[in-house]
Amino acid sequence: MNDLAKVKPSHTQRAAFVYIRQSSPSQVEYNRESTARQYALVEKALELGWTKEQVIVIDEDLGLSGSGSVQRSGFARMTAEVALGHVGIVLGLEVSRLARNNADWYRLLDLCGMTDTLIGDSDGVYHPVLFNDRLVLGLKGTMSEAELHILRARLDGGIRNKAARGELRRGLPVGFVWGEEDGEVRFHPDESVVSTMRTVFSKFTELGSVRKVWLWFRSEGLAFPLRPNMNSPIRWITPTYTAIHHVLTNPVYAGAYTYGKSRRERYVDDQGMLRKRTRHLPMADWPVLLPEHHQGYIDWATFQANQARIAANVHPQPHQAGGAVREGAALLQGLATCGKCGRRLHTHYRGRNAAPGYHCSGKDIVQGRGVYCLNVGGVQIDQAVVDAFLKALTPAALEATQLAIQQLEADHDAALSQWRLAVERARYEAERAERQYRAVEPENRLVARGLETEWEKRLRDLAVAEAELRRREQQRPRTLSQEEKNKICSLGSDLRKVWSAPITTDRDRKELLRTLLEEVIVTIVRAERRAHPTLRWRGGTLTELDLSLPRSQPHGIHTDEDTISLLRRLAVHYSDDVIAGILNRQGRKTANGERFTANQVGSLRRYRNIPRYEPPTEPSTGELATIRQAAKILGVYTSTCIVG
């Protein structure tokens, strides 16, 4: 049966839809011949009997894949028109232009069969109602989907095979460029870029926190290199936390080649729509990981140690010690764990002096109430741990002193070297702008004025950078004086002086403790008023301590019995706020020497099992009188009348 025999007047009375699609924007731009062939289907519709006004071209899906992973508005509109019976024929260059997945293809076939709609391609015209035509269309749809799978498998196989050899050229992070050989990775030719990357890793080794490195860059006013893609030039911007974190967590900086760190997954959302998402995989699941592939800024062992340190700075999970160092006088924050249940101890501060303490979030039921399995003051425990720490650290005092001198000298020069490179970079930009200005023809005034403005801007930037460098060189000497070195050496002989120095902050002390200690297990024996801290040093060595805990003084302070007796009499007639006012007017004080409040009266009353005042349900029948009138009638003092 020829094509014209299948076209009936019932078909030509309806519209003819020409569906045009290319799978990607690059195909739309470069494969223009295929697009032209699809637009030429309009002429075929005219040959089959449709008028030009009846032909509707749907080309809004150009650049979209037909695999079903994206929503195609043009295909959805065409399918809706077919379902409404408004379409006589659907024309496409081939089945793969209409759909690359059987779900969309067979849905269109079913609708065309129910609404008597024809389907045409470059091979001919088909009627889905006819068995042979539907069989051919079904085979074409299956082959189209299989073709997409085979092409993708071939491409992915070649990519993975090349990536397994470390030769697949993909985007490199800032600080690296591809070399001429296959898989060759080199440092960036710009010395300032390389120096900035090295500074990031050296400062992390010193500070131990991504946030501290970021704050150091911000405090020094240093710029950070940024390159959106491999073909774009380096731009210098204000560093962000995310940029610093990406540098410290990217294995490429450790000389490793990686591929497959993430994968694309398909899922159905709450509205029933098919979506795609990117899932980042753990390092153990990466298909390609080649350590020592190229020269890095750090070695692989240092990279792994850095990742462990960054992970330890995250807020720890229950039953785990660690976490980033925070402010506060509790020196064992993040290190102390409960010796009874193993939970990480939380810190608290009490009293006017904010004395530190530790408590466990686990609770035991005692007399029907939840009681912390550990709740202890931290002053004595902290001091005992510090004494053991300083005693263990004393043999390494001289070596630590020498390292401190070297670190201070390096820190003096770290920011200055970055500013010197910034001045050199600004000078180069100014010289290049001058060369561009002098190379332009004087008659071309529009271009000359723009280049002159750019030259002046670069000169201003150079002047600002030079002035900042001079200021920092005056404020930050390059090396320590001999007097400073002698002072550091004298402090190194007695680490306790360094520990208790006013300029040594609690954060510094916590950092020092974490250099040697991994965990402090605290066990409390309430009956004996004793604490048994167990120090677990790095390397697994354990040190057990035993110390007595002082009795809490507030238990020995009580409200005087005269006030308690007065409270019992007043509670029968007055509420807590009125009682507080009466006690304060009489000059009475709490056990801590403070004025009474309604809350304090209520707490004291409940502690002494004194019932609260209950107002009468029926109004009193007697005559009301003021306090002074009642005192005059009774012939007593006002205060006596109040209490009686």
Steps between C-alpha positions, in 0.01 A plus 500: 500500500648834396508810718224689318261207538524528879417871500120544519290816487440457874874549547547800270214681671712515814839661563842357409762527771870512405713422806860629494758418769875487552648335811734778615575870436829401332310289249269792429805720437718262299268233350297745297445262210293267718292795620444613139383150402246504783360836393471359146229263628258787452528442126420132546183590689397718206567212261278270706202735466514750783494873439772731629261653755432154647866418560621581853873490574602414858863593557511622861674176602817581306799428724311257729564128534228253409613241755223598744733661754376852424157647450419585137224758475470462122455124515248536783297755299505276193390196703213699649380609155516138379291387797238766420472378140628823347792339310484305175868411470820532706816542294854449622827442321536167683366333812796619709396861436160433657621299800805312625309302761222247461283656770439817296501316167237235584280759671501696172428182302201413719354849470550504123325163471202615705459833313573369146820704465774416252875500571751584226877504474762497226414137414127543452159541665367257762161443654528370862166320466647264239688208656794503259547875532483486879750212499744704292452808717553294814824355364620845401431632849686210661796543267506874570520441875760224454704725272515766771614239753770363267634846415511600865667172600769545237570858601500422873726201445755708313486775760543258792785318327683827442427619854637173642835592346479853639496653152145633477522878493237654721479823693791555739472709818673836515874455544540229231511492119520216250840430342582390149532127571202269556385532860772754587398745772719796588495784749351824375765719334392800712723501808247698705233232444735220608616700804140560611418129481809411703403762759155340541650162590774641724249712695270201543789301645555784744140592586323166455167640382358600162321794657817626667687489169219695338498758781880534473475582128226753573691661788812538283299644212634243253332422169420149378523368141183387325455334160142406404616263223817380328483760222433806716780715645585519870300755698605616847214531745436522872536145634189313611468213745376273221805573283740419786307183586508378138878541489556308824265214410591450133729196452644651181709733718656186655616375159210257446296450183131429563198415291144414599476690829127546436227332301169601351189333636140506384210511744130584514414815697191568711302609193581179315747668263824332395797701626879474502739576781872479566618283788854536632666167572742413781863457402477121528239495218694713249561289187834671428743621767866522402722636779838644402371569148673838490691732729270654760518776755491238777554124509223242529566422869470869589175525303347208690611650832343832399168329417498329839569833668223676308257219584594527868406869496139413414253485788545144631231237509374351829754280679781664302759751617638782291360809336657835423651699784262766632524783746457434871706404803408129490831359375369148439222614263480239225747268677312388813274195485288331766665202665161342569310515168767622258314810388685820422481739796334836458636816659319749721596804705364589844521774755610860476849395391362265230691200634509224236335165553418182310184294481383194308179513299416143604256482792417243766162478671549575871186518716287565195718782366760510222848565639817553297729201529786751531490864607822643643693822524792525263756713685676218688478255208638754253789584730592133550498437123709813438759391758531158335521660156777745596691224675492287185590795278803621696760277321397654166520860620826587325388356166166679528681827569708472185192417294316797649782735396495364145122521483493862615762600247313318223172659605662843486595439138198300372267794439783725381596256224141499375492879495831516314353272233186715492715810433686315226171393344361855517818637341468252213135597441597869495783440253274295274235772504771753407616286206144465375446875522820584314429244227166653399484755219457859630220561249288228658399720792215283627730203556782722626281658768385158624857367514618817675230456766602138551868602528418761766297244695788250495740772618269580793480130591880481488537802727254354753680163502843661545374720785347199677823303459707782650261528794515127572877487470521771765255328735612140451878453524635220287697324774486494878753702694752328724315631805177336382679171437657507849159569653343204320786271607456607863129422482574163347686397814183536705189407306278575799581870462395486137183312594396753766612810308227766459543501122438122479128462433276211594479412130881474488502273804238272344701479179809403700312227686373352174850468360565208739164395645232313311249445781451551874266242658346639819359265764338638817448306825234707679512307827874565542495848343782397268571533128702258286602663168671272249717675240530330162802641321561492126653162433278313747683554831270538804561703814266461797452779756327504836387816677253596769217741433415775751157508646276763352472790744146605415369185677627641830318835458142512624236763551471592867223325693333829604436583135372146436262531796375835372454348152282221642266756661486728197436218251159438661377849408710640211635407156873468422542849354334664802714293738815608312402865547439449875835325552687770308334781701618330817855490362524125483740334250528166324765242589729666242440850638266611221153661505202270481302453178178312436694215336739473796212497746327229298817288482562536875139417577504185285837392645357531852169331402300811590157508331429794273230756572156407372250790472160433665224378274235711688541872569563595865208647698708714735580868465821578306765713667841626403814381677531820699131486602538138606812587706314786669200279580720224640737738675814347349777606266444489125760228443338282764168545333647393168629169633211419718 
